[in-house]
Amino acid sequence: MDNKKKTERIVGELKKLFPKTKTALDYNSNFNLLVAVMLSAQTTDKKVNEVSPTLFKNYRLPSDYTKLTQEELEKYINKIGLYRGKAKNILKTSKIIHENYNDKLPMTMSEMVAMPGVGRKTANIVLAIVYGLVEGIAVDTHVRRLSQLFGLTENTNPEKIEKDLMQLVSHREWKEFSLRMIDYGRRYCPAHCKHTDCPLGEYVIKK
């Protein structure tokens, strides 16, 4: 079976397993969605959702965040890995969006990834959810691991994996494909899985 046909079948099975999709991150404003995704780098969504409620209750817009010092923001998020660097990037990004975009998120990939701490994964997620603009496939740790596991890519670099997947997955499925792969990784096929009971076990490349 070639990879194109395999991918079509995997997409079909994922749609059966997860008919409805949504991000697991909690947020109460467009900017706080961006903040949540930035915080989730190398950290679980569950952990982000544990620390974000108080922060998001008090700060919603970029202009709100510009009033925070680095130390004040760190106190809200210091239970998350790499919190100092994330706080620094969030404050820089909030200032840029407040001053250059009147507190509204940019609408293009190039503008998004130009901001501190915002890569293609983050930009893909935010643009798709906020504006319905799907320019690529968000490649997080689950998407990367499963794509390699199913033999859909031999690359390890997220941007190269994204390019491979964009060639295999129909454009209309890009947003949901990423969310479904994440859900599948969490529910059925976590890291170090033996694949004995995985619904998509037949697609795992045997080594």
C-alpha positions in Angstrom: 0.0 0.0 0.0 1.5 3.4 -1.0 1.6 6.2 1.6 -1.2 8.2 -0.1 -3.6 5.4 0.2 -2.5 4.5 3.7 -2.9 8.1 4.8 -6.5 8.2 3.3 -7.3 5.1 5.4 -5.8 6.4 8.5 -7.7 9.7 8.1 -10.9 7.7 7.7 -10.3 5.6 10.8 -9.4 8.7 12.8 -12.7 10.3 11.8 -14.6 7.3 13.0 -12.7 7.3 16.3 -13.0 11.1 16.8 -16.0 12.5 14.9 -15.7 15.8 16.7 -12.5 17.7 17.4 -11.4 20.6 19.6 -8.3 21.8 21.2 -7.7 20.4 24.7 -6.4 23.8 25.9 -8.7 26.0 27.8 -8.8 29.7 27.0 -11.2 32.7 27.2 -9.9 35.1 24.5 -8.1 34.8 21.2 -4.9 36.1 22.7 -5.1 33.7 25.6 -5.4 30.8 23.1 -2.0 32.0 21.7 -0.6 32.2 25.2 -1.9 28.7 26.0 -0.3 27.2 22.9 2.9 29.0 23.7 2.9 27.6 27.2 2.2 24.1 26.0 5.6 23.7 24.3 7.3 20.7 25.9 4.5 20.6 28.5 1.2 18.8 28.6 -2.0 20.6 27.8 -3.3 19.3 31.1 -0.5 21.1 33.0 -1.2 24.3 31.1 -4.9 24.1 32.0 -4.0 23.7 35.7 -2.0 26.9 35.8 -3.8 29.1 33.4 -7.2 29.9 35.0 -6.0 32.5 37.4 -3.8 34.1 34.8 -6.5 34.2 32.2 -9.1 35.5 34.6 -7.0 38.6 35.3 -5.5 39.1 31.8 -7.3 38.6 28.5 -5.9 41.1 26.0 -2.3 41.9 24.9 -2.7 45.3 26.5 -3.4 43.6 29.8 -0.2 41.6 29.6 1.9 44.7 28.8 1.2 45.8 32.4 2.9 42.7 33.8 6.5 42.5 34.7 8.5 39.4 33.9 8.6 38.4 37.6 4.8 38.9 38.0 4.0 36.7 35.0 6.5 34.0 36.1 4.6 33.7 39.4 1.5 32.6 37.4 3.3 30.0 35.3 6.3 28.8 37.3 4.9 25.3 37.6 5.4 24.9 33.8 8.6 23.8 32.2 10.8 26.6 30.6 8.5 29.1 32.3 11.1 31.9 32.3 11.7 31.8 28.6 8.0 31.5 27.9 7.2 34.5 30.1 9.8 36.6 28.3 8.3 35.6 24.9 4.7 36.1 25.9 5.5 39.7 27.2 7.4 40.6 24.0 4.6 39.2 21.8 1.9 41.0 23.7 3.7 44.2 23.2 4.1 43.7 19.5 0.4 42.8 19.1 -0.8 45.7 21.2 1.4 48.3 19.5 1.3 47.0 15.9 -2.0 45.2 15.6 -4.3 47.1 18.0 -4.7 44.0 20.3 -5.8 41.7 17.4 -3.9 38.7 16.4 -2.2 38.8 13.0 -3.9 36.9 10.2 -0.9 35.6 8.3 1.6 32.8 8.9 4.6 35.2 8.2 3.4 37.7 10.7 2.7 35.1 13.4 6.0 33.3 13.2 7.9 36.6 13.3 6.8 37.0 16.9 9.0 35.7 19.8 8.2 32.1 20.8 5.8 31.5 17.9 6.7 28.7 15.5 4.7 27.1 12.7 2.9 24.7 15.1 1.6 27.5 17.3 0.7 29.7 14.3 -1.1 26.8 12.5 -3.2 26.1 15.6 -4.1 29.7 16.3 -4.8 30.8 12.8 -7.1 27.7 12.2 -9.1 28.2 15.4 -9.3 32.0 15.4 -9.7 32.8 11.7 -10.4 29.5 10.1 -7.2 29.9 8.1 -5.5 26.6 7.5 -2.1 27.1 6.0 -0.4 23.9 7.2 -0.6 21.0 9.7 0.4 21.6 13.3 3.1 19.1 14.2 3.3 18.5 17.9 5.0 15.6 19.7 2.1 13.3 19.1 1.8 14.1 15.4 5.5 13.8 14.9 5.7 10.4 16.7 2.7 8.9 15.1 3.6 10.1 11.6 7.0 8.4 12.0 5.3 5.3 13.5 2.9 5.0 10.6 5.7 5.5 8.1 4.2 8.7 6.7 7.6 10.5 7.1 11.2 9.6 7.7 12.0 13.1 8.9 12.5 14.3 12.4 12.4 18.0 11.9 8.8 19.3 12.5 8.8 21.6 9.5 9.9 18.8 7.2 7.4 16.4 8.7 4.7 19.1 8.1 5.7 19.3 4.4 5.5 15.5 4.1 2.1 15.4 5.6 0.8 18.2 3.5 1.6 16.1 0.4 -0.3 13.1 1.8 -3.3 14.6 3.6 -6.1 16.4 1.8 -6.1 20.1 2.5 -9.7 20.0 3.8 -8.5 17.6 6.5 -5.4 19.4 7.7 -6.8 21.1 10.8 -8.8 18.0 12.0 -6.0 15.6 11.1 -3.6 17.2 13.6 -6.2 17.3 16.4 -7.3 13.7 15.8 -3.7 12.5 15.8 -3.2 14.2 19.1 -6.3 12.7 20.5 -5.3 9.3 19.2 -1.9 9.5 20.8 -3.3 10.5 24.1 -6.1 7.9 24.2 -4.8 4.9 22.4 -1.2 5.1 21.5 1.0 7.0 24.1 4.8 6.9 23.9 6.3 3.4 24.6 3.0 1.8 23.5 3.2 -1.9 22.5 0.5 -1.5 19.9 -1.2 -4.7 20.9 -4.7 -3.0 21.2 -4.2 0.1 19.1 -7.1 0.6 16.6 -4.6 1.7 14.0 -2.0 -0.9 14.9 -2.1 -2.4 11.4 -0.5 0.7 10.0 2.5 0.7 12.4 5.7 0.1 10.6 7.4 -3.0 11.9 11.1 -2.5 12.6 
